Structure formats: C-alpha cells, structure tokens
Amino acid sequence: MALIDIATWYKRQANPRRPFSYFFKSRGFQLAEQYLKEEVGLSDAEIMVREMPSRGHPTVAKVHPIIAVEFLRWLDYGIFYHQAMKQYGYE
C-alpha cells in the first residue's frame, strides 16, 4: 500500500493552527497507529516513514492512508467534513 506524504498537505495550509509535530502527539494519531499495529499487524515502516528536514531537503512524513485521513481531520475539520460528505454523496 502506498504511503501518503502529509507534510506536503501541511505546507499547503495558509495559516495552520498548530505546529506539524503536534499531530504525532495527538490522540487521533495514537489511536490510529495503535490500531494498525495491534489489530492489522502492520510494522512501523508500513505505518509511517519520517525524514527530518536538512539543507535542501524538506520534511517528509509518509503515512498509511488511515493516518492521512486522521491528519486531515486534525489539520482542518472543515476540509475533512466536505471530503467525507462528497465521498458519501451528500454534496
């Protein structure tokens, strides 16, 4: 399964409410990560790959799609809401 780079989503936000690193301490992230490890049986590398920024290389945070959905909810609930409503045919 392809991992999704959520760092690029964060960079596109005009005025993020919280620092990017706070997501990895959030309850939503912890629950999703725990579920993927314990119930689905995925390894750490199948759940998330993070690379810290260095000169000429931006931050990379590639995550499992379910964690990407949780990140979108954490980042901007309005966007999450509209995407979910479109997915289920209500918009």
HTML snippet that shows the backbone in 3Dmol.js (N, CA, C, O; Angstrom):
<script src="https://3Dmol.org/build/3Dmol-min.js"></script>
<div id="view" style="width:600px;height:400px;position:relative"></div>
<script>
const pdb = `
ATOM      1  N   MET A   1       0.843  -1.172   0.000  1.00  0.00           N
ATOM      2  CA  MET A   1       0.000   0.000   0.000  1.00  0.00           C
ATOM      3  C   MET A   1       0.892   1.239   0.000  1.00  0.00           C
ATOM      4  O   MET A   1       1.880   1.317   0.730  1.00  0.00           O
ATOM      5  N   ALA A   2       0.523   2.187  -0.823  1.00  0.00           N
ATOM      6  CA  ALA A   2       1.317   3.414  -0.942  1.00  0.00           C
ATOM      7  C   ALA A   2       1.084   4.333   0.259  1.00  0.00           C
ATOM      8  O   ALA A   2      -0.045   4.530   0.707  1.00  0.00           O
ATOM      9  N   LEU A   3       2.165   4.874   0.751  1.00  0.00           N
ATOM     10  CA  LEU A   3       2.082   5.843   1.846  1.00  0.00           C
ATOM     11  C   LEU A   3       1.850   7.238   1.277  1.00  0.00           C
ATOM     12  O   LEU A   3       2.249   7.524   0.147  1.00  0.00           O
ATOM     13  N   ILE A   4       1.213   8.100   2.047  1.00  0.00           N
ATOM     14  CA  ILE A   4       0.852   9.452   1.627  1.00  0.00           C
ATOM     15  C   ILE A   4       1.690  10.461   2.407  1.00  0.00           C
ATOM     16  O   ILE A   4       1.789  10.379   3.631  1.00  0.00           O
ATOM     17  N   ASP A   5       2.290  11.411   1.696  1.00  0.00           N
ATOM     18  CA  ASP A   5       3.133  12.433   2.347  1.00  0.00           C
ATOM     19  C   ASP A   5       2.265  13.565   2.882  1.00  0.00           C
ATOM     20  O   ASP A   5       1.859  14.450   2.129  1.00  0.00           O
ATOM     21  N   ILE A   6       1.983  13.538   4.173  1.00  0.00           N
ATOM     22  CA  ILE A   6       1.128  14.554   4.781  1.00  0.00           C
ATOM     23  C   ILE A   6       1.859  15.874   5.015  1.00  0.00           C
ATOM     24  O   ILE A   6       1.218  16.902   5.236  1.00  0.00           O
ATOM     25  N   ALA A   7       3.178  15.858   4.971  1.00  0.00           N
ATOM     26  CA  ALA A   7       3.941  17.101   5.145  1.00  0.00           C
ATOM     27  C   ALA A   7       3.613  18.077   4.018  1.00  0.00           C
ATOM     28  O   ALA A   7       3.580  19.287   4.240  1.00  0.00           O
ATOM     29  N   THR A   8       3.373  17.567   2.826  1.00  0.00           N
ATOM     30  CA  THR A   8       3.016  18.450   1.709  1.00  0.00           C
ATOM     31  C   THR A   8       1.634  19.062   1.940  1.00  0.00           C
ATOM     32  O   THR A   8       1.407  20.217   1.578  1.00  0.00           O
ATOM     33  N   TRP A   9       0.718  18.317   2.528  1.00  0.00           N
ATOM     34  CA  TRP A   9      -0.609  18.865   2.852  1.00  0.00           C
ATOM     35  C   TRP A   9      -0.465  20.004   3.852  1.00  0.00           C
ATOM     36  O   TRP A   9      -1.095  21.053   3.721  1.00  0.00           O
ATOM     37  N   TYR A  10       0.382  19.772   4.859  1.00  0.00           N
ATOM     38  CA  TYR A  10       0.570  20.791   5.894  1.00  0.00           C
ATOM     39  C   TYR A  10       1.154  22.076   5.298  1.00  0.00           C
ATOM     40  O   TYR A  10       0.741  23.180   5.654  1.00  0.00           O
ATOM     41  N   LYS A  11       2.111  21.920   4.395  1.00  0.00           N
ATOM     42  CA  LYS A  11       2.759  23.083   3.792  1.00  0.00           C
ATOM     43  C   LYS A  11       1.782  23.908   2.960  1.00  0.00           C
ATOM     44  O   LYS A  11       1.975  25.115   2.812  1.00  0.00           O
ATOM     45  N   ARG A  12       0.743  23.288   2.418  1.00  0.00           N
ATOM     46  CA  ARG A  12      -0.239  23.999   1.601  1.00  0.00           C
ATOM     47  C   ARG A  12      -1.211  24.832   2.439  1.00  0.00           C
ATOM     48  O   ARG A  12      -1.891  25.704   1.899  1.00  0.00           O
ATOM     49  N   GLN A  13      -1.286  24.580   3.734  1.00  0.00           N
ATOM     50  CA  GLN A  13      -2.181  25.343   4.609  1.00  0.00           C
ATOM     51  C   GLN A  13      -1.649  26.766   4.757  1.00  0.00           C
ATOM     52  O   GLN A  13      -0.474  26.968   5.063  1.00  0.00           O
ATOM     53  N   ALA A  14      -2.517  27.743   4.540  1.00  0.00           N
ATOM     54  CA  ALA A  14      -2.106  29.146   4.634  1.00  0.00           C
ATOM     55  C   ALA A  14      -1.710  29.522   6.061  1.00  0.00           C
ATOM     56  O   ALA A  14      -0.656  30.119   6.275  1.00  0.00           O
ATOM     57  N   ASN A  15      -2.544  29.178   7.030  1.00  0.00           N
ATOM     58  CA  ASN A  15      -2.283  29.524   8.424  1.00  0.00           C
ATOM     59  C   ASN A  15      -2.615  28.343   9.328  1.00  0.00           C
ATOM     60  O   ASN A  15      -3.672  28.323   9.959  1.00  0.00           O
ATOM     61  N   PRO A  16      -1.727  27.367   9.396  1.00  0.00           N
ATOM     62  CA  PRO A  16      -2.019  26.223  10.261  1.00  0.00           C
ATOM     63  C   PRO A  16      -2.170  26.660  11.719  1.00  0.00           C
ATOM     64  O   PRO A  16      -1.446  27.537  12.191  1.00  0.00           O
ATOM     65  N   ARG A  17      -3.106  26.046  12.420  1.00  0.00           N
ATOM     66  CA  ARG A  17      -3.381  26.408  13.805  1.00  0.00           C
ATOM     67  C   ARG A  17      -2.321  25.895  14.770  1.00  0.00           C
ATOM     68  O   ARG A  17      -2.076  26.505  15.811  1.00  0.00           O
ATOM     69  N   ARG A  18      -1.697  24.781  14.429  1.00  0.00           N
ATOM     70  CA  ARG A  18      -0.729  24.149  15.332  1.00  0.00           C
ATOM     71  C   ARG A  18       0.504  23.708  14.561  1.00  0.00           C
ATOM     72  O   ARG A  18       0.432  23.499  13.349  1.00  0.00           O
ATOM     73  N   PRO A  19       1.637  23.563  15.245  1.00  0.00           N
ATOM     74  CA  PRO A  19       2.833  23.046  14.588  1.00  0.00           C
ATOM     75  C   PRO A  19       2.623  21.603  14.093  1.00  0.00           C
ATOM     76  O   PRO A  19       1.891  20.825  14.705  1.00  0.00           O
ATOM     77  N   PHE A  20       3.265  21.273  12.998  1.00  0.00           N
ATOM     78  CA  PHE A  20       3.137  19.962  12.367  1.00  0.00           C
ATOM     79  C   PHE A  20       3.440  18.823  13.337  1.00  0.00           C
ATOM     80  O   PHE A  20       2.734  17.814  13.352  1.00  0.00           O
ATOM     81  N   SER A  21       4.476  18.979  14.139  1.00  0.00           N
ATOM     82  CA  SER A  21       4.901  17.909  15.050  1.00  0.00           C
ATOM     83  C   SER A  21       3.839  17.561  16.082  1.00  0.00           C
ATOM     84  O   SER A  21       3.841  16.450  16.612  1.00  0.00           O
ATOM     85  N   TYR A  22       2.932  18.485  16.379  1.00  0.00           N
ATOM     86  CA  TYR A  22       1.882  18.214  17.372  1.00  0.00           C
ATOM     87  C   TYR A  22       0.966  17.080  16.936  1.00  0.00           C
ATOM     88  O   TYR A  22       0.400  16.386  17.779  1.00  0.00           O
ATOM     89  N   PHE A  23       0.815  16.884  15.634  1.00  0.00           N
ATOM     90  CA  PHE A  23      -0.067  15.810  15.161  1.00  0.00           C
ATOM     91  C   PHE A  23       0.382  14.453  15.688  1.00  0.00           C
ATOM     92  O   PHE A  23      -0.450  13.617  16.041  1.00  0.00           O
ATOM     93  N   PHE A  24       1.681  14.233  15.743  1.00  0.00           N
ATOM     94  CA  PHE A  24       2.210  12.923  16.138  1.00  0.00           C
ATOM     95  C   PHE A  24       2.066  12.664  17.641  1.00  0.00           C
ATOM     96  O   PHE A  24       2.371  11.572  18.120  1.00  0.00           O
ATOM     97  N   LYS A  25       1.603  13.670  18.373  1.00  0.00           N
ATOM     98  CA  LYS A  25       1.311  13.514  19.801  1.00  0.00           C
ATOM     99  C   LYS A  25      -0.191  13.494  20.056  1.00  0.00           C
ATOM    100  O   LYS A  25      -0.633  13.318  21.192  1.00  0.00           O
ATOM    101  N   SER A  26      -0.974  13.676  18.994  1.00  0.00           N
ATOM    102  CA  SER A  26      -2.431  13.774  19.141  1.00  0.00           C
ATOM    103  C   SER A  26      -3.051  12.409  19.450  1.00  0.00           C
ATOM    104  O   SER A  26      -2.503  11.361  19.108  1.00  0.00           O
ATOM    105  N   ARG A  27      -4.188  12.457  20.095  1.00  0.00           N
ATOM    106  CA  ARG A  27      -4.922  11.237  20.445  1.00  0.00           C
ATOM    107  C   ARG A  27      -5.350  10.471  19.188  1.00  0.00           C
ATOM    108  O   ARG A  27      -5.296   9.242  19.160  1.00  0.00           O
ATOM    109  N   GLY A  28      -5.771  11.193  18.161  1.00  0.00           N
ATOM    110  CA  GLY A  28      -6.198  10.560  16.917  1.00  0.00           C
ATOM    111  C   GLY A  28      -5.081   9.769  16.266  1.00  0.00           C
ATOM    112  O   GLY A  28      -5.290   8.647  15.806  1.00  0.00           O
ATOM    113  N   PHE A  29      -3.884  10.360  16.225  1.00  0.00           N
ATOM    114  CA  PHE A  29      -2.740   9.653  15.653  1.00  0.00           C
ATOM    115  C   PHE A  29      -2.415   8.416  16.479  1.00  0.00           C
ATOM    116  O   PHE A  29      -2.191   7.336  15.932  1.00  0.00           O
ATOM    117  N   GLN A  30      -2.391   8.576  17.781  1.00  0.00           N
ATOM    118  CA  GLN A  30      -2.049   7.453  18.658  1.00  0.00           C
ATOM    119  C   GLN A  30      -3.030   6.295  18.505  1.00  0.00           C
ATOM    120  O   GLN A  30      -2.622   5.134  18.469  1.00  0.00           O
ATOM    121  N   LEU A  31      -4.315   6.608  18.414  1.00  0.00           N
ATOM    122  CA  LEU A  31      -5.321   5.554  18.239  1.00  0.00           C
ATOM    123  C   LEU A  31      -5.169   4.843  16.896  1.00  0.00           C
ATOM    124  O   LEU A  31      -5.250   3.616  16.824  1.00  0.00           O
ATOM    125  N   ALA A  32      -4.950   5.618  15.835  1.00  0.00           N
ATOM    126  CA  ALA A  32      -4.788   5.033  14.501  1.00  0.00           C
ATOM    127  C   ALA A  32      -3.536   4.160  14.440  1.00  0.00           C
ATOM    128  O   ALA A  32      -3.568   3.055  13.899  1.00  0.00           O
ATOM    129  N   GLU A  33      -2.441   4.660  14.995  1.00  0.00           N
ATOM    130  CA  GLU A  33      -1.194   3.901  14.986  1.00  0.00           C
ATOM    131  C   GLU A  33      -1.349   2.607  15.794  1.00  0.00           C
ATOM    132  O   GLU A  33      -0.919   1.542  15.352  1.00  0.00           O
ATOM    133  N   GLN A  34      -1.948   2.702  16.948  1.00  0.00           N
ATOM    134  CA  GLN A  34      -2.159   1.527  17.795  1.00  0.00           C
ATOM    135  C   GLN A  34      -3.024   0.486  17.073  1.00  0.00           C
ATOM    136  O   GLN A  34      -2.710  -0.704  17.095  1.00  0.00           O
ATOM    137  N   TYR A  35      -4.097   0.929  16.442  1.00  0.00           N
ATOM    138  CA  TYR A  35      -4.979   0.019  15.723  1.00  0.00           C
ATOM    139  C   TYR A  35      -4.231  -0.689  14.590  1.00  0.00           C
ATOM    140  O   TYR A  35      -4.352  -1.903  14.423  1.00  0.00           O
ATOM    141  N   LEU A  36      -3.461   0.072  13.819  1.00  0.00           N
ATOM    142  CA  LEU A  36      -2.725  -0.515  12.699  1.00  0.00           C
ATOM    143  C   LEU A  36      -1.685  -1.527  13.169  1.00  0.00           C
ATOM    144  O   LEU A  36      -1.446  -2.531  12.498  1.00  0.00           O
ATOM    145  N   LYS A  37      -1.072  -1.268  14.307  1.00  0.00           N
ATOM    146  CA  LYS A  37      -0.078  -2.204  14.845  1.00  0.00           C
ATOM    147  C   LYS A  37      -0.723  -3.440  15.451  1.00  0.00           C
ATOM    148  O   LYS A  37      -0.339  -4.566  15.132  1.00  0.00           O
ATOM    149  N   GLU A  38      -1.705  -3.230  16.326  1.00  0.00           N
ATOM    150  CA  GLU A  38      -2.256  -4.330  17.102  1.00  0.00           C
ATOM    151  C   GLU A  38      -3.326  -5.129  16.369  1.00  0.00           C
ATOM    152  O   GLU A  38      -3.336  -6.357  16.441  1.00  0.00           O
ATOM    153  N   GLU A  39      -4.212  -4.459  15.675  1.00  0.00           N
ATOM    154  CA  GLU A  39      -5.334  -5.149  15.028  1.00  0.00           C
ATOM    155  C   GLU A  39      -5.022  -5.585  13.604  1.00  0.00           C
ATOM    156  O   GLU A  39      -5.431  -6.664  13.176  1.00  0.00           O
ATOM    157  N   VAL A  40      -4.300  -4.747  12.873  1.00  0.00           N
ATOM    158  CA  VAL A  40      -3.998  -5.051  11.477  1.00  0.00           C
ATOM    159  C   VAL A  40      -2.660  -5.779  11.356  1.00  0.00           C
ATOM    160  O   VAL A  40      -2.441  -6.533  10.409  1.00  0.00           O
ATOM    161  N   GLY A  41      -1.774  -5.550  12.315  1.00  0.00           N
ATOM    162  CA  GLY A  41      -0.482  -6.238  12.330  1.00  0.00           C
ATOM    163  C   GLY A  41       0.564  -5.647  11.408  1.00  0.00           C
ATOM    164  O   GLY A  41       1.420  -6.370  10.898  1.00  0.00           O
ATOM    165  N   LEU A  42       0.507  -4.348  11.188  1.00  0.00           N
ATOM    166  CA  LEU A  42       1.485  -3.699  10.322  1.00  0.00           C
ATOM    167  C   LEU A  42       2.742  -3.326  11.099  1.00  0.00           C
ATOM    168  O   LEU A  42       2.697  -3.091  12.307  1.00  0.00           O
ATOM    169  N   SER A  43       3.850  -3.276  10.393  1.00  0.00           N
ATOM    170  CA  SER A  43       5.115  -2.857  11.012  1.00  0.00           C
ATOM    171  C   SER A  43       5.195  -1.336  11.004  1.00  0.00           C
ATOM    172  O   SER A  43       4.401  -0.668  10.341  1.00  0.00           O
ATOM    173  N   ASP A  44       6.153  -0.797  11.740  1.00  0.00           N
ATOM    174  CA  ASP A  44       6.342   0.658  11.790  1.00  0.00           C
ATOM    175  C   ASP A  44       6.574   1.239  10.397  1.00  0.00           C
ATOM    176  O   ASP A  44       6.047   2.304  10.074  1.00  0.00           O
ATOM    177  N   ALA A  45       7.362   0.544   9.567  1.00  0.00           N
ATOM    178  CA  ALA A  45       7.669   1.031   8.222  1.00  0.00           C
ATOM    179  C   ALA A  45       6.445   1.020   7.309  1.00  0.00           C
ATOM    180  O   ALA A  45       6.393   1.784   6.345  1.00  0.00           O
ATOM    181  N   GLU A  46       5.472   0.178   7.592  1.00  0.00           N
ATOM    182  CA  GLU A  46       4.242   0.142   6.806  1.00  0.00           C
ATOM    183  C   GLU A  46       3.245   1.209   7.267  1.00  0.00           C
ATOM    184  O   GLU A  46       2.293   1.533   6.557  1.00  0.00           O
ATOM    185  N   ILE A  47       3.477   1.745   8.458  1.00  0.00           N
ATOM    186  CA  ILE A  47       2.586   2.753   9.020  1.00  0.00           C
ATOM    187  C   ILE A  47       3.093   4.160   8.743  1.00  0.00           C
ATOM    188  O   ILE A  47       2.311   5.041   8.384  1.00  0.00           O
ATOM    189  N   MET A  48       4.408   4.383   8.908  1.00  0.00           N
ATOM    190  CA  MET A  48       4.927   5.741   8.779  1.00  0.00           C
ATOM    191  C   MET A  48       6.419   5.733   8.479  1.00  0.00           C
ATOM    192  O   MET A  48       7.178   4.920   9.006  1.00  0.00           O
ATOM    193  N   VAL A  49       6.815   6.665   7.615  1.00  0.00           N
ATOM    194  CA  VAL A  49       8.224   6.923   7.326  1.00  0.00           C
ATOM    195  C   VAL A  49       8.418   8.426   7.452  1.00  0.00           C
ATOM    196  O   VAL A  49       7.809   9.203   6.716  1.00  0.00           O
ATOM    197  N   ARG A  50       9.273   8.833   8.393  1.00  0.00           N
ATOM    198  CA  ARG A  50       9.530  10.266   8.606  1.00  0.00           C
ATOM    199  C   ARG A  50      10.994  10.571   8.354  1.00  0.00           C
ATOM    200  O   ARG A  50      11.885   9.808   8.727  1.00  0.00           O
ATOM    201  N   GLU A  51      11.220  11.721   7.702  1.00  0.00           N
ATOM    202  CA  GLU A  51      12.569  12.228   7.485  1.00  0.00           C
ATOM    203  C   GLU A  51      12.585  13.677   7.911  1.00  0.00           C
ATOM    204  O   GLU A  51      11.781  14.478   7.434  1.00  0.00           O
ATOM    205  N   MET A  52      13.478  14.016   8.791  1.00  0.00           N
ATOM    206  CA  MET A  52      13.580  15.381   9.272  1.00  0.00           C
ATOM    207  C   MET A  52      14.217  16.252   8.191  1.00  0.00           C
ATOM    208  O   MET A  52      14.968  15.758   7.351  1.00  0.00           O
ATOM    209  N   PRO A  53      13.915  17.539   8.218  1.00  0.00           N
ATOM    210  CA  PRO A  53      14.453  18.428   7.182  1.00  0.00           C
ATOM    211  C   PRO A  53      15.960  18.619   7.336  1.00  0.00           C
ATOM    212  O   PRO A  53      16.513  18.567   8.435  1.00  0.00           O
ATOM    213  N   SER A  54      16.586  18.839   6.210  1.00  0.00           N
ATOM    214  CA  SER A  54      18.001  19.198   6.197  1.00  0.00           C
ATOM    215  C   SER A  54      18.193  20.180   5.047  1.00  0.00           C
ATOM    216  O   SER A  54      17.259  20.439   4.288  1.00  0.00           O
ATOM    217  N   ARG A  55      19.364  20.711   4.920  1.00  0.00           N
ATOM    218  CA  ARG A  55      19.621  21.713   3.893  1.00  0.00           C
ATOM    219  C   ARG A  55      19.270  21.146   2.507  1.00  0.00           C
ATOM    220  O   ARG A  55      19.852  20.162   2.050  1.00  0.00           O
ATOM    221  N   GLY A  56      18.314  21.793   1.867  1.00  0.00           N
ATOM    222  CA  GLY A  56      17.914  21.379   0.526  1.00  0.00           C
ATOM    223  C   GLY A  56      16.899  20.252   0.479  1.00  0.00           C
ATOM    224  O   GLY A  56      16.451  19.874  -0.603  1.00  0.00           O
ATOM    225  N   HIS A  57      16.528  19.707   1.627  1.00  0.00           N
ATOM    226  CA  HIS A  57      15.564  18.606   1.679  1.00  0.00           C
ATOM    227  C   HIS A  57      14.470  18.937   2.691  1.00  0.00           C
ATOM    228  O   HIS A  57      14.754  19.121   3.875  1.00  0.00           O
ATOM    229  N   PRO A  58      13.232  19.013   2.232  1.00  0.00           N
ATOM    230  CA  PRO A  58      12.138  19.343   3.156  1.00  0.00           C
ATOM    231  C   PRO A  58      11.758  18.161   4.036  1.00  0.00           C
ATOM    232  O   PRO A  58      12.201  17.035   3.808  1.00  0.00           O
ATOM    233  N   THR A  59      10.944  18.423   5.030  1.00  0.00           N
ATOM    234  CA  THR A  59      10.402  17.384   5.889  1.00  0.00           C
ATOM    235  C   THR A  59       9.577  16.415   5.061  1.00  0.00           C
ATOM    236  O   THR A  59       8.841  16.821   4.161  1.00  0.00           O
ATOM    237  N   VAL A  60       9.704  15.131   5.368  1.00  0.00           N
ATOM    238  CA  VAL A  60       8.884  14.105   4.727  1.00  0.00           C
ATOM    239  C   VAL A  60       8.200  13.325   5.835  1.00  0.00           C
ATOM    240  O   VAL A  60       8.839  12.910   6.802  1.00  0.00           O
ATOM    241  N   ALA A  61       6.910  13.131   5.689  1.00  0.00           N
ATOM    242  CA  ALA A  61       6.152  12.322   6.647  1.00  0.00           C
ATOM    243  C   ALA A  61       5.139  11.515   5.851  1.00  0.00           C
ATOM    244  O   ALA A  61       4.005  11.947   5.642  1.00  0.00           O
ATOM    245  N   LYS A  62       5.563  10.339   5.411  1.00  0.00           N
ATOM    246  CA  LYS A  62       4.686   9.460   4.632  1.00  0.00           C
ATOM    247  C   LYS A  62       3.995   8.510   5.600  1.00  0.00           C
ATOM    248  O   LYS A  62       4.636   7.849   6.418  1.00  0.00           O
ATOM    249  N   VAL A  63       2.664   8.458   5.485  1.00  0.00           N
ATOM    250  CA  VAL A  63       1.879   7.678   6.433  1.00  0.00           C
ATOM    251  C   VAL A  63       0.856   6.791   5.717  1.00  0.00           C
ATOM    252  O   VAL A  63       0.529   7.002   4.549  1.00  0.00           O
ATOM    253  N   HIS A  64       0.368   5.802   6.449  1.00  0.00           N
ATOM    254  CA  HIS A  64      -0.705   4.925   5.983  1.00  0.00           C
ATOM    255  C   HIS A  64      -1.942   5.781   5.681  1.00  0.00           C
ATOM    256  O   HIS A  64      -2.160   6.789   6.353  1.00  0.00           O
ATOM    257  N   PRO A  65      -2.749   5.406   4.692  1.00  0.00           N
ATOM    258  CA  PRO A  65      -3.932   6.211   4.352  1.00  0.00           C
ATOM    259  C   PRO A  65      -4.878   6.496   5.519  1.00  0.00           C
ATOM    260  O   PRO A  65      -5.460   7.580   5.562  1.00  0.00           O
ATOM    261  N   ILE A  66      -5.052   5.590   6.449  1.00  0.00           N
ATOM    262  CA  ILE A  66      -5.972   5.850   7.566  1.00  0.00           C
ATOM    263  C   ILE A  66      -5.405   6.944   8.485  1.00  0.00           C
ATOM    264  O   ILE A  66      -6.160   7.718   9.072  1.00  0.00           O
ATOM    265  N   ILE A  67      -4.094   7.000   8.601  1.00  0.00           N
ATOM    266  CA  ILE A  67      -3.475   8.071   9.384  1.00  0.00           C
ATOM    267  C   ILE A  67      -3.578   9.386   8.609  1.00  0.00           C
ATOM    268  O   ILE A  67      -3.725  10.447   9.216  1.00  0.00           O
ATOM    269  N   ALA A  68      -3.502   9.331   7.286  1.00  0.00           N
ATOM    270  CA  ALA A  68      -3.676  10.536   6.475  1.00  0.00           C
ATOM    271  C   ALA A  68      -5.075  11.119   6.664  1.00  0.00           C
ATOM    272  O   ALA A  68      -5.234  12.338   6.731  1.00  0.00           O
ATOM    273  N   VAL A  69      -6.083  10.259   6.749  1.00  0.00           N
ATOM    274  CA  VAL A  69      -7.451  10.725   6.992  1.00  0.00           C
ATOM    275  C   VAL A  69      -7.529  11.391   8.367  1.00  0.00           C
ATOM    276  O   VAL A  69      -8.142  12.449   8.511  1.00  0.00           O
ATOM    277  N   GLU A  70      -6.919  10.782   9.360  1.00  0.00           N
ATOM    278  CA  GLU A  70      -6.906  11.361  10.710  1.00  0.00           C
ATOM    279  C   GLU A  70      -6.159  12.700  10.707  1.00  0.00           C
ATOM    280  O   GLU A  70      -6.556  13.635  11.402  1.00  0.00           O
ATOM    281  N   PHE A  71      -5.080  12.788   9.926  1.00  0.00           N
ATOM    282  CA  PHE A  71      -4.334  14.038   9.829  1.00  0.00           C
ATOM    283  C   PHE A  71      -5.202  15.137   9.226  1.00  0.00           C
ATOM    284  O   PHE A  71      -5.198  16.270   9.708  1.00  0.00           O
ATOM    285  N   LEU A  72      -5.941  14.806   8.180  1.00  0.00           N
ATOM    286  CA  LEU A  72      -6.815  15.793   7.558  1.00  0.00           C
ATOM    287  C   LEU A  72      -7.849  16.302   8.555  1.00  0.00           C
ATOM    288  O   LEU A  72      -8.141  17.497   8.583  1.00  0.00           O
ATOM    289  N   ARG A  73      -8.403  15.418   9.369  1.00  0.00           N
ATOM    290  CA  ARG A  73      -9.363  15.822  10.404  1.00  0.00           C
ATOM    291  C   ARG A  73      -8.692  16.754  11.400  1.00  0.00           C
ATOM    292  O   ARG A  73      -9.262  17.775  11.783  1.00  0.00           O
ATOM    293  N   TRP A  74      -7.485  16.405  11.816  1.00  0.00           N
ATOM    294  CA  TRP A  74      -6.732  17.213  12.787  1.00  0.00           C
ATOM    295  C   TRP A  74      -6.362  18.570  12.205  1.00  0.00           C
ATOM    296  O   TRP A  74      -6.445  19.588  12.893  1.00  0.00           O
ATOM    297  N   LEU A  75      -5.956  18.587  10.942  1.00  0.00           N
ATOM    298  CA  LEU A  75      -5.469  19.803  10.301  1.00  0.00           C
ATOM    299  C   LEU A  75      -6.579  20.825  10.072  1.00  0.00           C
ATOM    300  O   LEU A  75      -6.430  22.001  10.404  1.00  0.00           O
ATOM    301  N   ASP A  76      -7.689  20.366   9.504  1.00  0.00           N
ATOM    302  CA  ASP A  76      -8.769  21.294   9.178  1.00  0.00           C
ATOM    303  C   ASP A  76     -10.074  20.507   9.095  1.00  0.00           C
ATOM    304  O   ASP A  76     -10.339  19.835   8.098  1.00  0.00           O
ATOM    305  N   TYR A  77     -10.875  20.595  10.135  1.00  0.00           N
ATOM    306  CA  TYR A  77     -12.100  19.806  10.193  1.00  0.00           C
ATOM    307  C   TYR A  77     -13.056  20.169   9.067  1.00  0.00           C
ATOM    308  O   TYR A  77     -13.798  19.306   8.597  1.00  0.00           O
ATOM    309  N   GLY A  78     -13.062  21.408   8.624  1.00  0.00           N
ATOM    310  CA  GLY A  78     -13.924  21.823   7.523  1.00  0.00           C
ATOM    311  C   GLY A  78     -13.618  21.067   6.243  1.00  0.00           C
ATOM    312  O   GLY A  78     -14.532  20.595   5.567  1.00  0.00           O
ATOM    313  N   ILE A  79     -12.341  20.947   5.905  1.00  0.00           N
ATOM    314  CA  ILE A  79     -11.937  20.191   4.714  1.00  0.00           C
ATOM    315  C   ILE A  79     -12.330  18.730   4.883  1.00  0.00           C
ATOM    316  O   ILE A  79     -12.869  18.119   3.960  1.00  0.00           O
ATOM    317  N   PHE A  80     -12.062  18.170   6.055  1.00  0.00           N
ATOM    318  CA  PHE A  80     -12.414  16.784   6.338  1.00  0.00           C
ATOM    319  C   PHE A  80     -13.910  16.560   6.142  1.00  0.00           C
ATOM    320  O   PHE A  80     -14.322  15.587   5.510  1.00  0.00           O
ATOM    321  N   TYR A  81     -14.713  17.458   6.682  1.00  0.00           N
ATOM    322  CA  TYR A  81     -16.164  17.350   6.587  1.00  0.00           C
ATOM    323  C   TYR A  81     -16.623  17.337   5.124  1.00  0.00           C
ATOM    324  O   TYR A  81     -17.406  16.477   4.721  1.00  0.00           O
ATOM    325  N   HIS A  82     -16.133  18.292   4.342  1.00  0.00           N
ATOM    326  CA  HIS A  82     -16.562  18.382   2.941  1.00  0.00           C
ATOM    327  C   HIS A  82     -16.120  17.172   2.128  1.00  0.00           C
ATOM    328  O   HIS A  82     -16.866  16.700   1.270  1.00  0.00           O
ATOM    329  N   GLN A  83     -14.916  16.664   2.387  1.00  0.00           N
ATOM    330  CA  GLN A  83     -14.452  15.470   1.685  1.00  0.00           C
ATOM    331  C   GLN A  83     -15.299  14.254   2.047  1.00  0.00           C
ATOM    332  O   GLN A  83     -15.646  13.456   1.176  1.00  0.00           O
ATOM    333  N   ALA A  84     -15.628  14.112   3.315  1.00  0.00           N
ATOM    334  CA  ALA A  84     -16.461  12.983   3.751  1.00  0.00           C
ATOM    335  C   ALA A  84     -17.858  13.080   3.146  1.00  0.00           C
ATOM    336  O   ALA A  84     -18.409  12.072   2.705  1.00  0.00           O
ATOM    337  N   MET A  85     -18.428  14.262   3.119  1.00  0.00           N
ATOM    338  CA  MET A  85     -19.772  14.440   2.556  1.00  0.00           C
ATOM    339  C   MET A  85     -19.780  14.131   1.057  1.00  0.00           C
ATOM    340  O   MET A  85     -20.729  13.529   0.554  1.00  0.00           O
ATOM    341  N   LYS A  86     -18.732  14.540   0.345  1.00  0.00           N
ATOM    342  CA  LYS A  86     -18.635  14.214  -1.085  1.00  0.00           C
ATOM    343  C   LYS A  86     -18.514  12.707  -1.285  1.00  0.00           C
ATOM    344  O   LYS A  86     -19.145  12.137  -2.175  1.00  0.00           O
ATOM    345  N   GLN A  87     -17.697  12.069  -0.448  1.00  0.00           N
ATOM    346  CA  GLN A  87     -17.479  10.624  -0.559  1.00  0.00           C
ATOM    347  C   GLN A  87     -18.792   9.852  -0.406  1.00  0.00           C
ATOM    348  O   GLN A  87     -19.010   8.851  -1.089  1.00  0.00           O
ATOM    349  N   TYR A  88     -19.647  10.310   0.474  1.00  0.00           N
ATOM    350  CA  TYR A  88     -20.900   9.610   0.728  1.00  0.00           C
ATOM    351  C   TYR A  88     -22.073  10.173  -0.054  1.00  0.00           C
ATOM    352  O   TYR A  88     -23.220   9.795   0.187  1.00  0.00           O
ATOM    353  N   GLY A  89     -21.795  11.087  -1.001  1.00  0.00           N
ATOM    354  CA  GLY A  89     -22.823  11.578  -1.912  1.00  0.00           C
ATOM    355  C   GLY A  89     -23.792  12.597  -1.339  1.00  0.00           C
ATOM    356  O   GLY A  89     -24.921  12.711  -1.817  1.00  0.00           O
ATOM    357  N   TYR A  90     -23.373  13.339  -0.325  1.00  0.00           N
ATOM    358  CA  TYR A  90     -24.237  14.350   0.277  1.00  0.00           C
ATOM    359  C   TYR A  90     -23.928  15.756  -0.209  1.00  0.00           C
ATOM    360  O   TYR A  90     -24.604  16.704   0.192  1.00  0.00           O
ATOM    361  N   GLU A  91     -22.934  15.912  -1.054  1.00  0.00           N
ATOM    362  CA  GLU A  91     -22.611  17.235  -1.629  1.00  0.00           C
ATOM    363  C   GLU A  91     -22.458  17.103  -3.107  1.00  0.00           C
ATOM    364  O   GLU A  91     -22.186  18.091  -3.789  1.00  0.00           O
TER     365      GLU A  91
END
`;
const viewer = $3Dmol.createViewer("view");
viewer.addModel(pdb, "pdb");
viewer.setStyle({}, {cartoon: {color: "spectrum"}});
viewer.zoomTo();
viewer.render();
</script>
